[in-house]
Amino acid sequence: MKIELKNICKKYEETEAVRDVSLTIEDGEMMALLGPSGCGKSTLLRMIAGLIEVTYGNIFFDERDVTNLACQKRNTSMVFQSYALFPHMNVYENIAFGLKVRKYSKKLIVQKVEEMLEKVELSGVGNRKVQELSGGQRQRVALARALITEPDILLFDEPLSNLDEKLRVSMRQSIRKLQQKLGITSIYVTHDQEEAMSIADRITVMNRGEILQTDTPDRIYRNPKNDFVAEFVGQTNFFEIAGSGILILGRDINFESSETERLAMIRPENIYFAGDKDAGEEGIVTFKEELGIITRYQIDISGKEIRIDVLSSKTQDSYNIGERVYVSFDKENIVTVDKI
């Protein structure tokens, strides 16, 4: 099912939690809403679900205007951060709840619950109490309960925030595989850029109630529209542009003139260590982090801190804090972004 938001706004007295948001989520697409806490992403999700009233604007499911439709008539399901499972019910009863409300036959309920338990890899645990389950298992139960009523739209409100890192990676992979297999249009709210990049077909970056950019994960990372998006989805180095030219790490770079204030941006993995002063700009190592697959350096070049990420390797030269180094880059790795 296609979702279309047109000029959506949510006001609480004088505060605009969501400001003039227009967005289209295609049929079968997984869209991530990414942004810091309080940026409006969960408010937007709950308006789509019908849990919060829209101040103005319209929400369409396919061609149907559902702006004022009750939440129980929208055929959406939501998976919450807190799981929202019924503690007095076992796993089977939690998953079956939506079917019982819809007055499915007992035989059909048993069949559907068993099928869903298998889909979320929880076969054999139907009689267990939810309190006996791990965090990951509880989230699978919550996902099964959301899916069993066959919703047109699946909504995720930071569902993995309570899980440890290893379990979060495993669960997001499971969610993504299941969503792709079932082809359900889904919206996934998160403040974690890695989670958004890994799970979504497209990402919408929000801040202060507004959409700053909607694009594929790769383009969001490599071609951010502004400095906020660039910083929110990864480490970066910014350089002020004066007029149409700039000196970056000892090299004169020219840009097309623009009426908007812009910055030049280079990701840390696109700056590298050069062999000598003829091949790069001189600097001093001020900080070093070993992060497994990469080593992250901070280099002071004429008073400006530059970040560099290099793949950790036995053959890769390693530099220590206080050591003199030379750094350079390829011109094609520079991207210009608006300054906001």
Contacts in CASP RR format, 6 or more apart in sequence:
PFRMAT RR
TARGET T0000
AUTHOR 0000-0000-0000
METHOD contacts of the structure
MODEL  1
MKIELKNICKKYEETEAVRDVSLTIEDGEMMALLGPSGCGKSTLLRMIAG
LIEVTYGNIFFDERDVTNLACQKRNTSMVFQSYALFPHMNVYENIAFGLK
VRKYSKKLIVQKVEEMLEKVELSGVGNRKVQELSGGQRQRVALARALITE
PDILLFDEPLSNLDEKLRVSMRQSIRKLQQKLGITSIYVTHDQEEAMSIA
DRITVMNRGEILQTDTPDRIYRNPKNDFVAEFVGQTNFFEIAGSGILILG
RDINFESSETERLAMIRPENIYFAGDKDAGEEGIVTFKEELGIITRYQID
ISGKEIRIDVLSSKTQDSYNIGERVYVSFDKENIVTVDKI
1 27 0 8 1.000
1 28 0 8 1.000
1 61 0 8 1.000
1 62 0 8 1.000
1 152 0 8 1.000
1 153 0 8 1.000
1 185 0 8 1.000
2 24 0 8 1.000
2 25 0 8 1.000
2 26 0 8 1.000
2 27 0 8 1.000
2 60 0 8 1.000
2 61 0 8 1.000
2 62 0 8 1.000
2 185 0 8 1.000
3 23 0 8 1.000
3 24 0 8 1.000
3 25 0 8 1.000
3 48 0 8 1.000
3 59 0 8 1.000
3 60 0 8 1.000
3 61 0 8 1.000
3 153 0 8 1.000
3 185 0 8 1.000
3 187 0 8 1.000
4 23 0 8 1.000
4 24 0 8 1.000
4 25 0 8 1.000
4 59 0 8 1.000
4 60 0 8 1.000
5 21 0 8 1.000
5 22 0 8 1.000
5 23 0 8 1.000
5 24 0 8 1.000
5 44 0 8 1.000
5 48 0 8 1.000
5 57 0 8 1.000
5 58 0 8 1.000
5 59 0 8 1.000
5 60 0 8 1.000
6 22 0 8 1.000
6 57 0 8 1.000
6 58 0 8 1.000
6 59 0 8 1.000
6 60 0 8 1.000
7 20 0 8 1.000
7 21 0 8 1.000
7 22 0 8 1.000
7 56 0 8 1.000
7 57 0 8 1.000
7 58 0 8 1.000
8 18 0 8 1.000
8 20 0 8 1.000
8 21 0 8 1.000
8 22 0 8 1.000
8 44 0 8 1.000
8 47 0 8 1.000
8 54 0 8 1.000
8 56 0 8 1.000
8 57 0 8 1.000
8 58 0 8 1.000
8 59 0 8 1.000
9 16 0 8 1.000
9 18 0 8 1.000
9 19 0 8 1.000
9 20 0 8 1.000
9 21 0 8 1.000
9 54 0 8 1.000
9 55 0 8 1.000
9 56 0 8 1.000
9 57 0 8 1.000
10 16 0 8 1.000
10 17 0 8 1.000
10 18 0 8 1.000
10 43 0 8 1.000
10 44 0 8 1.000
10 47 0 8 1.000
10 52 0 8 1.000
10 54 0 8 1.000
10 55 0 8 1.000
11 17 0 8 1.000
11 55 0 8 1.000
16 209 0 8 1.000
17 38 0 8 1.000
17 40 0 8 1.000
17 43 0 8 1.000
17 209 0 8 1.000
18 40 0 8 1.000
18 43 0 8 1.000
18 44 0 8 1.000
18 47 0 8 1.000
18 209 0 8 1.000
19 208 0 8 1.000
19 209 0 8 1.000
19 210 0 8 1.000
20 210 0 8 1.000
21 44 0 8 1.000
21 209 0 8 1.000
21 210 0 8 1.000
21 211 0 8 1.000
22 211 0 8 1.000
23 31 0 8 1.000
23 204 0 8 1.000
23 211 0 8 1.000
23 214 0 8 1.000
25 31 0 8 1.000
25 185 0 8 1.000
25 187 0 8 1.000
26 185 0 8 1.000
27 185 0 8 1.000
28 183 0 8 1.000
28 184 0 8 1.000
28 185 0 8 1.000
28 186 0 8 1.000
29 185 0 8 1.000
29 186 0 8 1.000
29 201 0 8 1.000
29 202 0 8 1.000
30 176 0 8 1.000
30 179 0 8 1.000
30 180 0 8 1.000
30 186 0 8 1.000
30 187 0 8 1.000
30 188 0 8 1.000
30 199 0 8 1.000
30 200 0 8 1.000
30 201 0 8 1.000
31 186 0 8 1.000
31 187 0 8 1.000
31 188 0 8 1.000
31 200 0 8 1.000
31 201 0 8 1.000
31 202 0 8 1.000
31 203 0 8 1.000
31 204 0 8 1.000
32 187 0 8 1.000
32 188 0 8 1.000
32 189 0 8 1.000
32 190 0 8 1.000
32 195 0 8 1.000
32 196 0 8 1.000
32 199 0 8 1.000
32 200 0 8 1.000
32 202 0 8 1.000
32 203 0 8 1.000
32 204 0 8 1.000
33 41 0 8 1.000
33 44 0 8 1.000
33 45 0 8 1.000
33 187 0 8 1.000
33 188 0 8 1.000
33 189 0 8 1.000
33 190 0 8 1.000
33 204 0 8 1.000
33 206 0 8 1.000
34 41 0 8 1.000
34 190 0 8 1.000
34 191 0 8 1.000
34 193 0 8 1.000
34 196 0 8 1.000
34 203 0 8 1.000
34 204 0 8 1.000
34 205 0 8 1.000
34 206 0 8 1.000
34 232 0 8 1.000
34 233 0 8 1.000
35 41 0 8 1.000
35 190 0 8 1.000
35 191 0 8 1.000
35 205 0 8 1.000
35 206 0 8 1.000
35 207 0 8 1.000
35 232 0 8 1.000
36 191 0 8 1.000
36 207 0 8 1.000
36 232 0 8 1.000
37 191 0 8 1.000
39 206 0 8 1.000
39 207 0 8 1.000
39 208 0 8 1.000
39 209 0 8 1.000
40 206 0 8 1.000
40 209 0 8 1.000
41 189 0 8 1.000
41 206 0 8 1.000
42 157 0 8 1.000
42 158 0 8 1.000
42 189 0 8 1.000
43 52 0 8 1.000
44 206 0 8 1.000
45 78 0 8 1.000
45 155 0 8 1.000
45 157 0 8 1.000
45 187 0 8 1.000
45 189 0 8 1.000
46 52 0 8 1.000
46 157 0 8 1.000
47 53 0 8 1.000
47 54 0 8 1.000
47 59 0 8 1.000
48 59 0 8 1.000
48 76 0 8 1.000
48 153 0 8 1.000
48 155 0 8 1.000
48 187 0 8 1.000
49 71 0 8 1.000
49 74 0 8 1.000
49 76 0 8 1.000
49 78 0 8 1.000
49 155 0 8 1.000
50 66 0 8 1.000
50 69 0 8 1.000
50 70 0 8 1.000
50 71 0 8 1.000
50 74 0 8 1.000
50 76 0 8 1.000
51 71 0 8 1.000
51 78 0 8 1.000
54 67 0 8 1.000
57 67 0 8 1.000
58 65 0 8 1.000
58 67 0 8 1.000
59 65 0 8 1.000
59 66 0 8 1.000
59 67 0 8 1.000
60 66 0 8 1.000
61 74 0 8 1.000
61 152 0 8 1.000
61 153 0 8 1.000
66 74 0 8 1.000
74 153 0 8 1.000
75 149 0 8 1.000
75 151 0 8 1.000
75 152 0 8 1.000
75 153 0 8 1.000
76 151 0 8 1.000
76 152 0 8 1.000
76 153 0 8 1.000
76 154 0 8 1.000
76 155 0 8 1.000
77 145 0 8 1.000
77 146 0 8 1.000
77 147 0 8 1.000
77 149 0 8 1.000
77 151 0 8 1.000
77 153 0 8 1.000
77 154 0 8 1.000
77 155 0 8 1.000
78 146 0 8 1.000
78 154 0 8 1.000
78 155 0 8 1.000
78 156 0 8 1.000
78 157 0 8 1.000
79 139 0 8 1.000
79 142 0 8 1.000
79 143 0 8 1.000
79 146 0 8 1.000
79 154 0 8 1.000
79 155 0 8 1.000
79 156 0 8 1.000
79 157 0 8 1.000
79 159 0 8 1.000
80 142 0 8 1.000
80 157 0 8 1.000
80 159 0 8 1.000
81 157 0 8 1.000
81 158 0 8 1.000
81 159 0 8 1.000
81 160 0 8 1.000
81 161 0 8 1.000
81 162 0 8 1.000
82 162 0 8 1.000
83 130 0 8 1.000
83 135 0 8 1.000
83 138 0 8 1.000
83 139 0 8 1.000
83 141 0 8 1.000
83 142 0 8 1.000
84 142 0 8 1.000
85 94 0 8 1.000
85 130 0 8 1.000
85 138 0 8 1.000
85 141 0 8 1.000
85 142 0 8 1.000
85 145 0 8 1.000
86 93 0 8 1.000
86 94 0 8 1.000
86 97 0 8 1.000
86 130 0 8 1.000
87 130 0 8 1.000
87 131 0 8 1.000
89 97 0 8 1.000
89 130 0 8 1.000
90 126 0 8 1.000
90 127 0 8 1.000
90 128 0 8 1.000
90 129 0 8 1.000
90 130 0 8 1.000
91 117 0 8 1.000
91 122 0 8 1.000
91 125 0 8 1.000
91 126 0 8 1.000
91 127 0 8 1.000
91 128 0 8 1.000
91 129 0 8 1.000
91 130 0 8 1.000
91 133 0 8 1.000
91 141 0 8 1.000
92 113 0 8 1.000
92 117 0 8 1.000
92 126 0 8 1.000
92 127 0 8 1.000
94 130 0 8 1.000
94 141 0 8 1.000
94 145 0 8 1.000
95 113 0 8 1.000
95 116 0 8 1.000
95 117 0 8 1.000
95 126 0 8 1.000
95 141 0 8 1.000
95 144 0 8 1.000
95 145 0 8 1.000
95 148 0 8 1.000
96 109 0 8 1.000
96 112 0 8 1.000
96 113 0 8 1.000
96 148 0 8 1.000
97 145 0 8 1.000
98 145 0 8 1.000
98 148 0 8 1.000
98 149 0 8 1.000
99 108 0 8 1.000
99 109 0 8 1.000
99 112 0 8 1.000
99 113 0 8 1.000
99 148 0 8 1.000
99 149 0 8 1.000
100 109 0 8 1.000
102 149 0 8 1.000
104 112 0 8 1.000
112 148 0 8 1.000
113 126 0 8 1.000
113 148 0 8 1.000
114 123 0 8 1.000
116 144 0 8 1.000
116 147 0 8 1.000
116 148 0 8 1.000
117 123 0 8 1.000
117 124 0 8 1.000
117 125 0 8 1.000
117 126 0 8 1.000
117 144 0 8 1.000
119 144 0 8 1.000
119 147 0 8 1.000
119 178 0 8 1.000
120 140 0 8 1.000
120 141 0 8 1.000
120 143 0 8 1.000
120 144 0 8 1.000
120 147 0 8 1.000
120 174 0 8 1.000
120 178 0 8 1.000
121 140 0 8 1.000
121 174 0 8 1.000
122 137 0 8 1.000
122 140 0 8 1.000
122 141 0 8 1.000
122 144 0 8 1.000
125 133 0 8 1.000
125 137 0 8 1.000
130 138 0 8 1.000
130 141 0 8 1.000
133 141 0 8 1.000
134 167 0 8 1.000
135 162 0 8 1.000
135 163 0 8 1.000
135 167 0 8 1.000
136 163 0 8 1.000
136 167 0 8 1.000
136 171 0 8 1.000
139 159 0 8 1.000
139 160 0 8 1.000
139 163 0 8 1.000
139 171 0 8 1.000
140 171 0 8 1.000
140 174 0 8 1.000
142 159 0 8 1.000
143 159 0 8 1.000
143 175 0 8 1.000
143 178 0 8 1.000
146 154 0 8 1.000
147 154 0 8 1.000
147 178 0 8 1.000
147 182 0 8 1.000
147 184 0 8 1.000
151 184 0 8 1.000
152 184 0 8 1.000
152 185 0 8 1.000
153 184 0 8 1.000
153 185 0 8 1.000
153 186 0 8 1.000
153 187 0 8 1.000
154 179 0 8 1.000
154 184 0 8 1.000
154 185 0 8 1.000
154 186 0 8 1.000
154 187 0 8 1.000
155 186 0 8 1.000
155 187 0 8 1.000
155 189 0 8 1.000
156 175 0 8 1.000
156 186 0 8 1.000
156 187 0 8 1.000
156 188 0 8 1.000
156 189 0 8 1.000
156 190 0 8 1.000
157 189 0 8 1.000
158 189 0 8 1.000
158 190 0 8 1.000
158 191 0 8 1.000
159 171 0 8 1.000
159 175 0 8 1.000
159 188 0 8 1.000
160 167 0 8 1.000
160 168 0 8 1.000
160 171 0 8 1.000
160 172 0 8 1.000
160 190 0 8 1.000
160 195 0 8 1.000
161 190 0 8 1.000
163 171 0 8 1.000
168 195 0 8 1.000
172 195 0 8 1.000
172 198 0 8 1.000
172 199 0 8 1.000
173 198 0 8 1.000
175 188 0 8 1.000
175 199 0 8 1.000
176 198 0 8 1.000
176 199 0 8 1.000
179 186 0 8 1.000
188 196 0 8 1.000
188 199 0 8 1.000
188 200 0 8 1.000
190 196 0 8 1.000
193 232 0 8 1.000
193 233 0 8 1.000
193 234 0 8 1.000
196 203 0 8 1.000
196 217 0 8 1.000
196 233 0 8 1.000
197 203 0 8 1.000
197 217 0 8 1.000
197 220 0 8 1.000
197 221 0 8 1.000
197 233 0 8 1.000
198 217 0 8 1.000
200 217 0 8 1.000
201 216 0 8 1.000
202 214 0 8 1.000
202 215 0 8 1.000
202 216 0 8 1.000
202 217 0 8 1.000
203 214 0 8 1.000
203 215 0 8 1.000
203 216 0 8 1.000
203 217 0 8 1.000
203 220 0 8 1.000
203 233 0 8 1.000
204 211 0 8 1.000
204 213 0 8 1.000
204 214 0 8 1.000
205 211 0 8 1.000
205 212 0 8 1.000
205 213 0 8 1.000
205 214 0 8 1.000
205 220 0 8 1.000
205 228 0 8 1.000
205 229 0 8 1.000
205 232 0 8 1.000
205 233 0 8 1.000
206 212 0 8 1.000
207 228 0 8 1.000
207 232 0 8 1.000
212 225 0 8 1.000
212 226 0 8 1.000
212 228 0 8 1.000
212 229 0 8 1.000
212 340 0 8 1.000
213 220 0 8 1.000
213 224 0 8 1.000
213 225 0 8 1.000
213 226 0 8 1.000
213 229 0 8 1.000
215 223 0 8 1.000
220 229 0 8 1.000
220 233 0 8 1.000
221 233 0 8 1.000
221 234 0 8 1.000
221 267 0 8 1.000
222 335 0 8 1.000
223 335 0 8 1.000
224 230 0 8 1.000
224 233 0 8 1.000
224 265 0 8 1.000
224 335 0 8 1.000
224 337 0 8 1.000
225 337 0 8 1.000
225 338 0 8 1.000
226 337 0 8 1.000
226 338 0 8 1.000
226 339 0 8 1.000
226 340 0 8 1.000
227 238 0 8 1.000
227 263 0 8 1.000
227 265 0 8 1.000
227 337 0 8 1.000
227 338 0 8 1.000
227 339 0 8 1.000
227 340 0 8 1.000
228 340 0 8 1.000
229 337 0 8 1.000
230 236 0 8 1.000
230 238 0 8 1.000
230 265 0 8 1.000
230 335 0 8 1.000
230 337 0 8 1.000
234 267 0 8 1.000
235 267 0 8 1.000
235 268 0 8 1.000
235 296 0 8 1.000
235 307 0 8 1.000
235 309 0 8 1.000
236 265 0 8 1.000
236 266 0 8 1.000
236 267 0 8 1.000
236 268 0 8 1.000
236 307 0 8 1.000
237 265 0 8 1.000
237 266 0 8 1.000
237 267 0 8 1.000
237 268 0 8 1.000
237 271 0 8 1.000
237 306 0 8 1.000
237 307 0 8 1.000
238 263 0 8 1.000
238 264 0 8 1.000
238 265 0 8 1.000
239 246 0 8 1.000
239 248 0 8 1.000
239 263 0 8 1.000
239 264 0 8 1.000
239 265 0 8 1.000
239 266 0 8 1.000
240 246 0 8 1.000
240 263 0 8 1.000
240 264 0 8 1.000
241 255 0 8 1.000
241 262 0 8 1.000
241 263 0 8 1.000
241 264 0 8 1.000
241 336 0 8 1.000
243 257 0 8 1.000
244 254 0 8 1.000
244 255 0 8 1.000
244 256 0 8 1.000
244 257 0 8 1.000
245 252 0 8 1.000
245 253 0 8 1.000
245 254 0 8 1.000
245 255 0 8 1.000
246 252 0 8 1.000
246 253 0 8 1.000
246 255 0 8 1.000
246 264 0 8 1.000
247 253 0 8 1.000
248 264 0 8 1.000
248 266 0 8 1.000
248 329 0 8 1.000
248 334 0 8 1.000
249 271 0 8 1.000
249 280 0 8 1.000
249 281 0 8 1.000
249 301 0 8 1.000
249 306 0 8 1.000
249 327 0 8 1.000
249 328 0 8 1.000
249 329 0 8 1.000
250 280 0 8 1.000
250 281 0 8 1.000
251 328 0 8 1.000
251 331 0 8 1.000
253 264 0 8 1.000
253 331 0 8 1.000
253 334 0 8 1.000
255 262 0 8 1.000
255 264 0 8 1.000
255 336 0 8 1.000
258 336 0 8 1.000
260 338 0 8 1.000
260 339 0 8 1.000
261 338 0 8 1.000
261 339 0 8 1.000
262 336 0 8 1.000
262 337 0 8 1.000
262 338 0 8 1.000
262 339 0 8 1.000
263 336 0 8 1.000
263 337 0 8 1.000
263 338 0 8 1.000
263 339 0 8 1.000
264 334 0 8 1.000
264 335 0 8 1.000
264 336 0 8 1.000
265 334 0 8 1.000
265 335 0 8 1.000
265 336 0 8 1.000
265 337 0 8 1.000
266 329 0 8 1.000
266 333 0 8 1.000
266 334 0 8 1.000
266 335 0 8 1.000
267 309 0 8 1.000
267 333 0 8 1.000
268 296 0 8 1.000
268 307 0 8 1.000
268 308 0 8 1.000
268 309 0 8 1.000
269 294 0 8 1.000
269 309 0 8 1.000
269 310 0 8 1.000
270 329 0 8 1.000
270 330 0 8 1.000
270 333 0 8 1.000
271 306 0 8 1.000
271 307 0 8 1.000
271 308 0 8 1.000
271 327 0 8 1.000
271 328 0 8 1.000
271 329 0 8 1.000
272 308 0 8 1.000
272 310 0 8 1.000
272 327 0 8 1.000
272 328 0 8 1.000
272 329 0 8 1.000
273 308 0 8 1.000
273 310 0 8 1.000
273 317 0 8 1.000
273 319 0 8 1.000
273 325 0 8 1.000
273 326 0 8 1.000
273 327 0 8 1.000
274 280 0 8 1.000
274 326 0 8 1.000
274 327 0 8 1.000
274 328 0 8 1.000
275 326 0 8 1.000
276 326 0 8 1.000
277 326 0 8 1.000
279 326 0 8 1.000
279 328 0 8 1.000
280 326 0 8 1.000
280 327 0 8 1.000
280 328 0 8 1.000
281 301 0 8 1.000
281 326 0 8 1.000
281 327 0 8 1.000
281 328 0 8 1.000
282 301 0 8 1.000
282 324 0 8 1.000
282 325 0 8 1.000
282 326 0 8 1.000
283 299 0 8 1.000
283 300 0 8 1.000
283 301 0 8 1.000
283 302 0 8 1.000
283 324 0 8 1.000
283 325 0 8 1.000
283 326 0 8 1.000
283 327 0 8 1.000
284 299 0 8 1.000
284 300 0 8 1.000
284 322 0 8 1.000
284 323 0 8 1.000
284 324 0 8 1.000
284 325 0 8 1.000
285 297 0 8 1.000
285 298 0 8 1.000
285 299 0 8 1.000
285 319 0 8 1.000
285 320 0 8 1.000
285 321 0 8 1.000
285 322 0 8 1.000
285 323 0 8 1.000
285 325 0 8 1.000
286 298 0 8 1.000
286 299 0 8 1.000
286 300 0 8 1.000
286 305 0 8 1.000
286 321 0 8 1.000
286 322 0 8 1.000
287 297 0 8 1.000
287 298 0 8 1.000
287 321 0 8 1.000
288 295 0 8 1.000
288 296 0 8 1.000
288 297 0 8 1.000
288 298 0 8 1.000
288 319 0 8 1.000
288 320 0 8 1.000
288 321 0 8 1.000
289 295 0 8 1.000
289 296 0 8 1.000
289 297 0 8 1.000
290 312 0 8 1.000
291 312 0 8 1.000
292 312 0 8 1.000
293 311 0 8 1.000
293 312 0 8 1.000
294 309 0 8 1.000
294 310 0 8 1.000
294 311 0 8 1.000
294 312 0 8 1.000
295 309 0 8 1.000
295 310 0 8 1.000
295 311 0 8 1.000
295 312 0 8 1.000
295 316 0 8 1.000
295 318 0 8 1.000
296 307 0 8 1.000
296 308 0 8 1.000
296 309 0 8 1.000
297 307 0 8 1.000
297 308 0 8 1.000
297 309 0 8 1.000
297 310 0 8 1.000
297 319 0 8 1.000
298 305 0 8 1.000
298 306 0 8 1.000
298 307 0 8 1.000
298 308 0 8 1.000
299 305 0 8 1.000
299 306 0 8 1.000
299 307 0 8 1.000
299 308 0 8 1.000
299 325 0 8 1.000
299 327 0 8 1.000
300 306 0 8 1.000
301 327 0 8 1.000
306 327 0 8 1.000
308 327 0 8 1.000
310 316 0 8 1.000
319 325 0 8 1.000
END
